[in-house]
Amino acid sequence: MKKQLKELRQYFKKTQTDFGLLCGKSRDTISNYELGRVAPDESFIKLICMKFNVNENWLRTGQGDMFIETMDSMIENLAKKYNLNENDIDIIKNYIQLSEEDRKKFVDIIKIIYTNKGTVTPKRTKPDHKLTPEEKRRIINGEIDQEEKATTSSASTGTNGM
């Protein structure tokens, strides 16, 4: 464990004194741990693991990854990989916190939006009272077509229209 403690401290670019301050120990105690003169107690091991998201198995044996992946670290990796902005990250974090039922509803809504993204509803260019009967029919028919397409899409994907 002495080797892993030193590696962890150096990973964070801390002196023994600075690392000790972060952990509530003196520089001498950290030095003794790293030299193997004294074995850290269980509370110190648990503290290190919690405070720095360290994999306890790695700390004790040197096997496995140094850190445990947290939700924040996973999202941070996604953000880097896919060049996500703050809004993207906020959407992901909020989505993860939804109940399973609400996530299903959210996905259903996104499917409807995605399915209809190429559909153009005729736009109203005049107030309703100035439209001809033919223009009104065209607009209403376009809206009905969109609703039917969304309903058909929900039915074909096995959703219940929510």
C-alpha positions as CSV (number, residue, x, y, z in Angstrom):
1,M,0.0,0.0,0.0
2,K,3.0,2.3,0.6
3,K,3.7,2.5,-3.1
4,Q,0.0,3.3,-4.0
5,L,-0.2,6.1,-1.4
6,K,2.9,7.7,-2.8
7,E,1.6,7.3,-6.3
8,L,-1.7,8.9,-5.3
9,R,0.0,11.8,-3.6
10,Q,2.2,12.4,-6.6
11,Y,-0.8,12.1,-9.0
12,F,-2.3,15.1,-7.2
13,K,1.1,16.9,-7.2
14,K,1.2,17.3,-3.4
15,T,4.0,17.3,-1.0
16,Q,3.8,15.0,2.0
17,T,2.9,18.1,4.1
18,D,0.1,19.2,1.8
19,F,-1.3,15.7,1.4
20,G,-1.2,15.3,5.1
21,L,-3.2,18.5,5.6
22,L,-5.8,17.3,3.2
23,C,-6.1,14.0,5.1
24,G,-5.7,15.3,8.7
25,K,-2.3,13.7,9.1
26,S,1.2,15.1,9.7
27,R,4.0,15.0,7.1
28,D,5.8,12.5,9.3
29,T,2.8,10.2,9.3
30,I,2.4,10.3,5.5
31,S,6.2,9.7,5.2
32,N,5.9,6.7,7.6
33,Y,3.0,5.3,5.5
34,E,4.9,5.7,2.2
35,L,8.1,4.1,3.7
36,G,6.1,1.2,5.1
37,R,7.2,1.9,8.6
38,V,3.6,2.2,9.8
39,A,0.4,0.8,8.2
40,P,-2.5,3.2,7.8
41,D,-5.5,2.4,9.9
42,E,-8.9,1.5,8.4
43,S,-10.4,5.0,8.9
44,F,-7.5,6.6,7.0
45,I,-8.0,4.1,4.1
46,K,-11.7,4.8,4.0
47,L,-11.1,8.6,4.1
48,I,-8.7,8.4,1.2
49,C,-11.1,6.3,-0.9
50,M,-14.1,8.6,-0.2
51,K,-12.2,11.9,-0.4
52,F,-10.4,11.2,-3.7
53,N,-12.7,8.5,-5.3
54,V,-9.9,6.0,-5.0
55,N,-10.6,2.3,-5.7
56,E,-10.0,0.6,-2.4
57,N,-8.8,-2.6,-4.1
58,W,-6.2,-0.6,-6.0
59,L,-5.1,1.2,-2.8
60,R,-4.6,-2.0,-0.9
61,T,-3.2,-4.3,-3.6
62,G,-2.2,-2.1,-6.6
63,Q,-4.7,-4.0,-8.8
64,G,-7.4,-2.4,-10.9
65,D,-7.9,1.3,-11.7
66,M,-6.7,4.0,-9.3
67,F,-10.0,5.8,-9.3
68,I,-13.7,4.8,-9.2
69,E,-15.6,6.4,-12.0
70,T,-18.4,8.7,-10.7
71,M,-21.4,10.1,-12.5
72,D,-19.6,13.5,-12.8
73,S,-16.4,11.9,-14.2
74,M,-18.4,9.9,-16.7
75,I,-20.3,13.0,-17.8
76,E,-17.0,14.9,-18.0
77,N,-15.5,12.2,-20.2
78,L,-18.6,12.4,-22.5
79,A,-18.4,16.1,-22.7
80,K,-14.8,16.0,-23.8
81,K,-15.4,13.2,-26.3
82,Y,-18.5,14.7,-27.9
83,N,-17.7,18.4,-27.4
84,L,-20.8,19.0,-25.2
85,N,-21.6,22.4,-24.0
86,E,-23.1,23.4,-20.6
87,N,-26.7,23.0,-21.9
88,D,-26.0,19.5,-23.1
89,I,-24.4,18.5,-19.8
90,D,-27.3,20.0,-17.9
91,I,-29.8,17.9,-20.0
92,I,-27.9,14.7,-19.4
93,K,-27.6,15.3,-15.6
94,N,-31.3,16.1,-15.4
95,Y,-32.3,13.1,-17.5
96,I,-30.3,10.8,-15.3
97,Q,-32.2,12.1,-12.2
98,L,-35.6,11.4,-13.7
99,S,-37.7,8.4,-12.6
100,E,-37.8,5.5,-15.0
101,E,-41.3,6.4,-16.0
102,D,-40.4,10.0,-16.7
103,R,-37.4,8.9,-18.8
104,K,-39.7,6.8,-20.9
105,K,-42.0,9.7,-21.5
106,F,-39.0,12.0,-22.3
107,V,-37.7,9.4,-24.9
108,D,-41.2,9.1,-26.4
109,I,-41.4,12.9,-26.9
110,I,-37.9,13.0,-28.4
111,K,-38.9,10.2,-30.8
112,I,-41.9,12.2,-31.9
113,I,-39.8,15.3,-32.4
114,Y,-37.1,13.3,-34.3
115,T,-39.6,11.5,-36.5
116,N,-41.3,14.8,-37.5
117,K,-38.1,16.8,-38.0
118,G,-38.5,16.7,-41.8
119,T,-42.2,17.6,-41.7
120,V,-43.1,21.1,-42.4
121,T,-46.5,22.4,-41.2
122,P,-47.9,25.0,-43.5
123,K,-47.3,28.3,-41.7
124,R,-50.1,30.8,-41.1
125,T,-49.2,33.9,-43.0
126,K,-52.4,35.8,-42.2
127,P,-54.7,36.0,-39.2
128,D,-57.4,33.3,-39.2
129,H,-60.2,35.6,-40.1
130,K,-58.4,36.7,-43.3
131,L,-57.7,33.1,-44.5
132,T,-59.7,31.6,-47.3
133,P,-61.5,28.4,-46.7
134,E,-58.9,26.6,-48.8
135,E,-56.0,28.0,-46.8
136,K,-57.7,27.0,-43.6
137,R,-58.2,23.4,-44.9
138,R,-54.6,23.2,-46.0
139,I,-53.3,24.3,-42.5
140,I,-55.7,22.0,-40.6
141,N,-54.9,19.0,-42.9
142,G,-51.2,19.6,-42.3
143,E,-51.7,19.6,-38.5
144,I,-53.8,16.5,-38.7
145,D,-51.1,14.8,-40.9
146,Q,-48.5,15.6,-38.3
147,E,-50.6,14.3,-35.4
148,E,-51.3,11.0,-37.3
149,K,-47.6,10.6,-38.2
150,A,-46.7,11.1,-34.5
151,T,-49.4,8.6,-33.4
152,T,-48.3,6.1,-36.0
153,S,-44.7,6.5,-35.0
154,S,-45.6,6.0,-31.3
155,A,-47.6,2.9,-32.2
156,S,-44.9,1.4,-34.4
157,T,-42.2,1.9,-31.7
158,G,-44.3,0.2,-29.1
159,T,-45.0,3.3,-27.0
160,N,-48.3,4.2,-25.5
161,G,-48.4,7.7,-26.9
162,M,-47.0,9.4,-23.8
